Amino acid sequence: MSDFDARQVAQRIDTILDILVAGDTHSAINNLEILKAELLAQAQDEQENKSGPTKSPWEI
């Protein structure tokens, strides 16, 4: 997920709920873990981009 899209996340959660209703808890948990990792990676990327470029120690 390159860009945060609430609709896409909602659709993926909907799919995971469908998997749970079907009784495949292992696959549902696996998909939740994948979604979580992607969201955390995206949040980390956004945090790094906000910090701006790092300055060299000799720059004032």
N, C-alpha and C positions, 0 to 999 in steps of 0.2 A: 504494500500500500504506500504509494509514493506521496499521496496527498490525503489529508484527513477528509473523508466524506462521510458525514453522519448517516446518509441513506445507505451507503454501501455497508457500513458497520451494522446498521439495523437489519439489512438483508442477510448478512452473515449470521447474526444472532438468531434470526428467524429460522435459518437453515439448521442451526445447532439445536434449536427447540424442536424442529421436526424430527431430527435424529433421535433426540431424547424420547419423544412420543413413540417413535418406532421401537424403542427399547434398546438401542445400541449405545449404552452409556460410555463405553470405552472410546468409541469414535467421537462422541460429543465432547468428552473431556479433552481428547487430543486436539480437536478443532478449537476449543476454547484456549488451550495453551498456545496454539499457533497464533490465534488472534491477539492474545495478550502480548506475546513476544513482538509481533509486528507493531502494535500500538506503542509499546515501550521503546522500541527502536526509533520509531518516528518521533516520539517525544524527546528522546536523546538528541536526535539530529536537529530538532527545532531549538533545543537548549544551546547546542554548540553554535548554531547560526546566530543566535541572539547575543552571544558573548563577544562577537566581533573578532577581528583579526588580532592575534597576539602580537604584542610589541616586543622588540628586541630589548634586552636589558640595558643597552646603552642609549635608547631613545628616551627623551625627556618630554 
